[in-house]
Structure formats: C-alpha cells, structure tokens
Amino acid sequence: MSDTITIPGYSADNRNPGVYFALDNSKANTATAARRVLIIAGMLASGTAASGIAELSLGATDAASKYGVGSQAARAVSWYRAIDTQGEVWVMGLSDDPSAVAATGSFTIAGTASASGTLSLYIGDQLVSTLVTAGDTAATVAGNVVASAQAISGLAVTMAVDGTNAGKVNVTALNKGLAGNDTLLSVSLLGTAGGQSVPAGLSVAIAQMAGGTANPTALAGALASMGERVYDLVIHPYTDSGSLTALKTALASRWSAMSQLYGHAITAYRGTYGQATAFGLTQNDPHATIMPISDSASDPLRWAAEIGAQVALSMRANPAIPITALALNVMPPSDAGRFTFDERNSLLHDGLSTHRIGDDGTVTIERLITTYQKNAAGQPDNSYLGIETMMQATVCLQDMAAYLAQTCLGAILVADGAKISAGTKVMTAQLVGKQCVARYRWQAAQFWVQNPDNFAANIVAQNVGNGVVKLSMPYDFAGQLWIIAGTAQFVKS
C-alpha cells in the first residue's frame, strides 16, 4: 500500500510500537495581520529618541520623553490616544531641518485694565488664561501672560515679553518649519456666550504665526527606513509638495506586488475654500487622504491624528463600513469659515475630504476620499475614490496572502489534471485557484467583498513554470451606502 500521508517529525523507519501524533496547524490559523499606525512628526532636541527611526509608542508620557514636551510628535500621540486607546501606534520623530526657521507671531496688549477679569488667549485650541486686576498696565498683563504660559505643560510654543515693547508677547513655535505657520492665535475664542471677553480698558492685537520655513528634508530617507514593517496608516503634518511627493513615492513602492506592505497617509490642510480647491487640484495620490479645515483653531495635525484614529478603529471593526458621522474633538471653523453643501461637494470632486458641524459645534467626518483623480493617461478616474476601498484592499490582500501561504506554499507543484492522493502536500494551479475561491467566500461572509460566485467563475490560475502560479482574481469590494434620494409624491383629497 502506498504511503501518501506526511506526518511532520515522524520517521518512516520507526519500528518501535506506540501511537505517534504530530500537531498540524495548517487548517487552524485564524490570526489576522497586525494593524499598526505610524505617526511621523517633528521632535525637539530635548527628546531622547533617534530622529527618523520608528519606535513603538507607550503612550503620551512616553512620547513627551522621547520626542520632547510640546513637540508635534508628542502632541499627536496624545490626540490620537484620546480616540483610539488600544491600537498599536508607532512614532517616527524627525529633527528640525538644519535650514528651518521657526514660525513666530505675537499678542500686543494695550491700555490699562479698568475692571478685573480674565484674559483668554489661545495658542491653537489651547487656552492660556490670565487673571487681570483693575489697574494692571499692558506691561503687567503681558508679564502675567508669559507666566501663565510657562505653567502650561505641552504648549506648542514659547512665549516671551518683547524686548522693546513691554506690552507685546512674542510667540515662537517649538518645532521649526512650515507647519508652525498653521498655528492660529486667538483671543476670547468662545466669545461672551462662552464667558470670554477682553477685560475693560484693554485691547489685544494679534500678529498670526508666519515665517516658518523648511519642513524636514530627511523625510524621504526616514520613509525608506520603515523597512518591512506594515503600517496601515501614516499620520503626518506635512502639506508642502516636497513632503507629499516623498510620501507618494514611498507608499506607491510599499503597495507593489514585491513589497505588499501597503499603507495610507492622512493629513489636514489649513486654508480657505478657494485655497483648498486650488491645492486639491494639484494632488493625485491613491494612498493619501487630506482634510481641509478652513480656520478651525485646532492644529491640522490634531485633525489628522483624530481622523487617523477613527479610520483605524473602523478598519479593525470592518474595513467596508463607511467612515462617516464619526466625531472629532477638534474645534469647528468659524461660522464664516464653514464650507457650504455646494463647497463640500466641490471639494469631493477636487480630491479633498469633508467634515460637517452640528448645531452644538461638534465636528464629524462627512466623507474621506483619496486625492487620486486622474489615471496615467490624464483621464478622470474614480476607481480609488473612497478611502474604504484602500482599507478593504489592504485587509483583503493581506488576508488572502496569509491564507495561501498557510495552505499552499511548500507544496509540490504538478500540472492541472494530475491525480493527487489525499493527504499529500501536492498542489496544482487549479487547486490554488480553488483555495482562493474558498477564502474569497469567507471574506464575502465578513462583508468585505461581494459576488463570490462571480469570483469563482472568473478567477484564472495558471502554472507558468518554474514553480510559479499566477492568479487573476476578479475582486469585487463591498460598497458603501452614501446617498438615499427619493421623491415625496403627495396627493390632495
């Protein structure tokens, strides 16, 4: 009788009586790929981490130690963790570019307080609250503002009284570079309805943050150092063309068949509707999502971190679920800065994502799309429109690859039609195709994909020689319900 069953570790020469069992896990693997997020952002010289090297994050306190208190990287971790408390997060801190200049701005206080009160200044969405007593001069108030700022841990800027104008408070970004220009300075941001107003007798003039130059030119090299670790999402603060090109190139390479590392970049863009539209039209990357935030007081990196956290949560739950109506902790744009329905629809045709604002000021994700708009021939192409498509592709292809590696690799490959005895580690291209169909049906049961019968009828598996089986898999990702439209047809009796 022929022996067709292979038992790992059992010797066919054994003559000792007994019962010998080996444990075979090839049919039992239900593990899924690790879901990871990578935050890339600026670090400070006070940080202990090595610049350009990704490290597993142990939380906000750990990030403050590794990347510096108030650094972009430390703040991003804190914002991310406020939403996603359990996902695996890695951080790559980048030192400021040697040629970079820090953004600066100022608050200029004038007058003498005629009544006591509280001066509410904002660095982004972070409140610097200063007690004012009747009779305080501008110089006194300015000095107290600096003292109040120094008592706040994690502020993204330094604040100091100007050397020639004692009523002026100079504000300087901790991290040098272009991103510092996006930090908004405000006074009494919540208005009288929120209990904030400038104390009587005083006035405050604001010079917004500006002059920051040069984002890290080391970004491209740092991206190359990511190696073969898979990151589903890459959250970052950069919207300059050099940085976006570096990210586009790196992620395109990681999506190649020879890499299968995947990854999708998320950031936010500060600007008016007109500026956002012009910016969006210059983008064309299936592996990038950018949210325009208008004049929201919250930092663009905070938007990116919180959006990334919501995407990560949704991806772990089911990558096909529409990422919409998910709340962020950011401050909404002003009434004048909010995008209208028509403007949001236009942004969605210009490669940019959209958000909505509730009556209570809560900001929610409306729709996340990629910036991909045209194919290589320059023609309109909506194949990679929704971020959900990219998340489904990531999960499905990782899952299929792991399944085929477990069930097929390491087998003898013979021609289709060959007789194969049960229990032998032998495959044909046709059998590989059947394994694909079986896994696709499982993916369909998770609602990641649809139409498994069509997949089974149209998959092509070819043995092309030299131990290579090539597959053409007709994937049909599950769609998302975005619009319900109807007519209310009424009658009168």
Residue, then its C-alpha position, 0 to 999 in steps of 0.5 A: m500500500s502506498d504511503t501518501i500521508t506526511i506526518p511532520g517529525y515522524s520517521a518512516d523507519n520507526r519500528n518501535p510500537g506506540v501511537y505517534f501524533a504530530l500537531d498540524n496547524s495548517k487548517a487552524n490559523t485564524a490570526t489576522a495581520a497586525r494593524r499598526v499606525l505610524i505617526i511621523a512628526g517633528m521632535l525637539a532636541s530635548g527628546t531622547a529618541a533617534s530622529g527618523i527611526a520608528e519606535l513603538s509608542l507607550g503612550a503620551t508620557d512616553a512620547a513627551s520623553k522621547y520626542g520632547v514636551g510640546s513637540q508635534a510628535a508628542r502632541a499627536v500621540s496624545w490626540y490620537r490616544a484620546i480616540d483610539t486607546q488600544g491600537e498599536v501606534w508607532v512614532m517616527g520623530l524627525s529633527d528640525d531641518p538644519s535650514a528651518v526657521a521657526a514660525t513666530g507671531s505675537f499678542t500686543i496688549a494695550g491700555t490699562a485694565s479698568a475692571s478685573g477679569t480674565l484674559s483668554l488667549y489661545i495658542g491653537d485650541q489651547l487656552v492660556s488664561t490670565l487673571v487681570t486686576a483693575g489697574d494692571t498696565a499692558a506691561t503687567v498683563a503681558g508679564n502675567v501672560v508669559a507666566s501663565a504660559q510657562a505653567i502650561s505643560g505641552l504648549a506648542v510654543t514659547m512665549a516671551v515679553d518683547g524686548t522693546n515693547a513691554g506690552k507685546v508677547n512674542v510667540t515662537a513655535l517649538n518645532k521649526g518649519l512650515a507647519g508652525n505657520d498653521t498655528l492660529l492665535s486667538v483671543s476670547l475664542l468662545g466669545t461672551a456666550g462662552g464667558q470670554s471677553v477682553p477685560a475693560g480698558l484693554s485691547v489685544a492685537i494679534a500678529q498670526m504665526a508666519g515665517g516658518t520655513a523648511n519642513p524636514t528634508a530627511l523625510a524621504g530617507a526616514l520613509a525608506s527606513m520603515g523597512e518591512r514593517v506594515y503600517d496601515l496608516v501614516i499620520h503626518p503634518y506635512t502639506d508642502s509638495g516636497s513632503l507629499t511627493a516623498l510620501k507618494t513615492a514611498l507608499a506607491s513602492r510599499w503597495s507593489a506586488m514585491s513589497q505588499l506592505y501597503g499603507h495610507a497617509i492622512t493629513a489636514y490642510r489649513g486654508t480657505y475654500g478657494q485655497a483648498t480647491a486650488f491645492g486639491l487640484t494639484q494632488n493625485d495620490p491613491h494612498a493619501t487622504i487630506m482634510p481641509i479645515s478652513d480656520s478651525a483653531s485646532d492644529p491640522l495635525r490634531w485633525a489628522a491624528e483624530i481622523g487617523a484614529q477613527v479610520a483605524l478603529s473602523m478598519r479593525a471593526n470592518p474595513a467596508i463600513p463607511i467612515t462617516a458621522l464619526a466625531l472629532n474633538v477638534m474645534p469647528p471653523s468659524d461660522a464664516g469659515r464653514f464650507t457650504f453643501d455646494e463647497r463640500n461637494s466641490l471639494l469631493h470632486d477636487g480630491l479633498s475630504t469633508h467634515r460637517i458641524g452640528d448645531d452644538g459645534t461638534v465636528t464629524i467626518e462627512r466623507l474621506i476620499t483619496t486625492y487620486q483623480k486622474n489615471a496615467a493617461g490624464q483621464p478622470d478616474n474614480s476607481y480609488l475614490g473612497i478611502e474604504t476601498m484602500m482599507q478593504a484592499t489592504v485587509c483583503l490582500q493581506d488576508m488572502a496572502a496569509y491564507l495561501a501561504q498557510t495552505c499552499l506554499g511548500a507544496i509540490l507543484v504538478a500540472d492541472g489534471a494530475k491525480i493527487s492522493a489525499g493527504t499529500k502536500v501536492m498542489t496544482a494551479q487549479l487547486v490554488g485557484k480553488q483555495c482562493v475561491a474558498r477564502y474569497r467566500w469567507q471574506a464575502a461572509q465578513f462583508w468585505v467583498q461581494n459576488p463570490d460566485n462571480f469570483a469563482a467563475n472568473i478567477v484564472a490560475q495558471n502554472v507558468g513554470n518554474g514553480v510559479v502560479k499566477l492568479s487573476m482574481p476578479y475582486d469585487f469590494a463591498g460598497q458603501l451606502w452614501i446617498i438615499a434620494g427619493t421623491a415625496q409624491f403627495v396627493k390632495s383629497 
